[in-house]
């Protein structure tokens, strides 16, 4: 599979309340549609349009009395991929059950994350939100003696 094009159809960011320490940051990616497209330039491959949504939600900590959504960043878009006829048939067949095979899902997730993360980081900075790819805090390890 090859990526031919990528387009955003919607980008939204909202900070509803003051942030809390220990809040939860969740990222959810969903495929909303898969359909065959017509592209005259592709003769030996089948073009597929895959629509998606990605939502990054900031919510109150799990131990809070009331679970509230504090902020939300959402993206909607579509990508055009060129797949072999066998891969395209398999993907379209599985999409009838609203499923995407894992062999295809992971590379598509990687494309979505690569394109959306850059925009999300900019929006997070402007709204003064913590960055969504949370990095583990490293604690210094005591020196080991031999």
C-alpha positions in Angstrom: 0.0 0.0 0.0 1.1 3.5 -0.8 -0.2 6.8 0.5 -1.3 9.0 -2.4 -3.0 11.9 -0.5 -4.0 13.1 2.9 -6.6 15.7 3.7 -8.1 17.2 6.8 -11.9 17.8 6.7 -12.2 19.2 10.3 -9.9 20.4 13.1 -11.4 21.5 16.4 -9.8 22.3 19.8 -11.5 23.4 23.0 -10.4 23.9 26.5 -13.5 23.8 28.8 -12.1 24.1 32.3 -9.0 24.6 34.3 -6.6 21.7 34.1 -6.0 19.4 37.0 -3.0 17.5 38.1 -3.1 13.8 37.4 -5.7 14.2 34.6 -6.2 11.5 32.0 -5.2 12.0 28.4 -6.7 9.6 25.9 -6.3 9.3 22.2 -8.8 7.5 20.0 -8.6 6.8 16.3 -11.5 5.4 14.3 -12.0 4.6 10.7 -15.4 6.0 9.6 -15.5 4.9 5.9 -13.6 2.9 3.3 -14.6 3.1 -0.3 -13.0 2.6 -3.7 -12.1 5.7 -5.7 -11.4 6.3 -9.3 -8.0 7.6 -10.2 -7.1 7.6 -13.9 -3.4 7.5 -13.3 -3.4 4.2 -11.4 -3.6 1.3 -13.8 -2.2 -1.6 -11.8 -3.4 -0.6 -8.3 -6.7 0.0 -6.7 -7.2 3.4 -5.1 -9.1 3.5 -1.8 -10.4 6.5 0.2 -10.2 5.9 3.9 -12.0 8.4 6.2 -11.0 8.7 9.9 -11.4 10.6 13.1 -8.9 11.2 15.9 -9.9 12.6 19.2 -7.6 13.6 22.1 -9.6 13.9 25.3 -8.3 15.5 28.6 -10.5 14.4 31.5 -10.4 14.7 35.3 -8.3 12.2 37.2 -9.8 8.7 37.8 -10.0 9.4 41.6 -12.0 12.6 41.1 -15.5 12.7 42.5 -16.9 13.6 39.2 -15.5 12.6 35.8 -15.4 15.7 33.6 -14.0 16.5 30.1 -11.5 19.3 30.6 -10.4 19.7 27.0 -10.7 18.1 23.6 -8.9 18.2 20.3 -10.4 16.4 17.3 -9.4 15.8 13.7 -11.4 14.4 10.8 -10.0 13.6 7.4 -9.4 11.1 4.7 -6.5 9.5 3.0 -6.1 8.1 -0.5 -4.1 4.9 -0.7 -3.1 2.7 -3.7 -3.4 -0.9 -2.8 -3.0 -4.1 -4.8 -6.2 -5.6 -6.1 -6.0 -8.4 -3.5 -5.4 -6.1 -0.6 -8.2 -3.8 -1.7 -10.7 -6.6 -2.0 -9.8 -7.9 1.4 -10.1 -4.4 3.0 -13.4 -3.7 1.3 -14.7 -7.1 2.3 -13.7 -6.6 6.0 -15.1 -3.1 6.0 -18.6 -4.5 5.3 -18.3 -5.7 8.9 -16.9 -2.3 9.9 -13.5 -3.9 10.6 -10.0 -3.1 9.2 -7.5 -6.0 9.2 -4.5 -5.5 11.6 -2.0 -5.8 8.8 -3.5 -2.7 7.3 -4.7 -0.9 10.5 -1.2 -0.4 12.0 0.4 1.4 9.0 -2.8 3.5 8.6 -2.7 4.5 12.3 1.0 5.4 11.9 0.1 7.7 9.0 -2.7 9.4 10.9 -0.5 9.9 14.0 2.3 11.3 12.0 0.0 13.9 10.3 -2.2 14.8 13.2 0.4 14.9 16.0 2.2 17.9 14.4 -1.1 19.9 14.4 -2.1 18.6 17.8 1.2 19.8 19.3 0.6 23.3 17.9 -3.0 23.4 19.3 -1.9 22.1 22.7 0.7 24.8 22.9 -1.8 27.5 22.0 -4.4 26.2 24.5 -1.7 25.6 27.2 -2.5 21.9 27.3 0.1 19.2 28.2 1.4 17.4 25.2 -0.5 14.2 24.4 2.3 11.8 23.8 3.1 11.5 27.4 6.7 10.6 28.0 7.6 8.5 31.1 9.4 10.4 33.8 12.9 9.1 34.2 14.2 8.8 37.7 18.0 8.7 38.2 19.1 5.2 39.0 21.8 4.8 41.7 25.2 4.0 40.4 25.9 0.3 40.5 29.2 -0.9 41.9 31.0 -4.0 40.7 
